[in-house]
Amino acid sequence: MSSTTTAGRPLAAPPLRPSPPASGRMSGTLRLFRVSGIDVEAHWSWTFIVALLVWSLADAVFPEANPGLSDGTYALMGTAAALLLFVSLALHELGHAVQARREGMPIEGITLWLLGGVARFRGSFPSAGAELRIAIAGPLVSLALGVVLLAAALALPLPAAVDGVLLWLGTTNLVLLAFNMIPALPLDGGRVLRAALWGRGGDFGAATRTAVSVATAFGRVLVAGGIVLVFLTGTLGGLWFAVIGWFLLNAAAGEGLVALGEDVHAGPRVADVTIHDPVAVPAGTSIERFLDEIVVDHRHVVYPVTADGGPAGLVSFRDALSVGRGERGGRRVEEIMVPLARVLVLDADRPLTEAVGELLAAPLRRALVSADGQLAGLLSPTDALRALEILRRA
Ligand SMILES: [Zn+2]
């Protein structure tokens, strides 16, 4: 073995700290209010949708449904109806959130966005029964709102403007209820389906895979149907179906990944696929010597670089090759390495599925692995993905 490597020798201080994990909070949101400790936030797309909704209600929907009122009244009706609709959506999501908390699941918050709301939970569902109750709690709120609002509109002697708003709001809550009960993850109906399959078969992973394929099928039908509608009717109304279908396809794929991650929490850790004694290169080594001795001997793609007995960065043989032949003798590895500050450092205890996304986005697609503040080794995507693939087929 070449004398320039430090393979097998423990690397001393300074302590190697893991890179901060990527934040789970949705970007582009603003906080609206807080109910019983749960943050209700809105995505930026929400303001755009509220404006669009007010305009279409005041300009078309209410003048048609309640003729003979003034423009000012229509504007007021549109504003009130749009805001109350979003209150309804928030109540629907709070239904999920409150039930989830009863089941012992921590809530991160509620985000209202383009197509409704999302209640964000932390952790995984404790049981099939719990998921079923959490999934059904939101639609039950919508059902109650729809029934009460319609009953009020029909039974009470109200002014025409108020009557119109209540009628529209009650109907819309029932339409949203029907949409949410489509058995396509991550819609509530999809969660009900998954919980039912999970409860019957006892296998969360298998239930998720079935529910995701059902959701994917629904998504494809909506996209195709929407496009066909556009051509048949010559109007853009069908685009809505296509957009919702496209959203379902993306969201279903995301649900599949999350479920795989939950399966794998009991599965491999970063430590399990770490290369423990990687061939390391001292920072002062000339590029020529690095290529002629270390790369030729070991044929790895990326090597950790060390300085003063501790990790200093990562160097790839491709970057070394891109240095002109004439310059290789005079330049050092530290000049072309990715410095430690930019290197992804993963804790050896992290679940592998969680770490793999960060690994694929990291410089040189490699991570240093730290255990108790010490360099424990190197992680490559080939090893990580192979381990996950074996697990998926098991
Ligand atoms: Zn819901």
Boltz pocket constraint, residues with backbone or C-beta under 6 A from the ligand:
constraints:
  - pocket:
      binder: B
      contacts: [[A, 92], [A, 93], [A, 96], [A, 117], [A, 135], [A, 138], [A, 139], [A, 180], [A, 188]]
      max_distance: 6.0
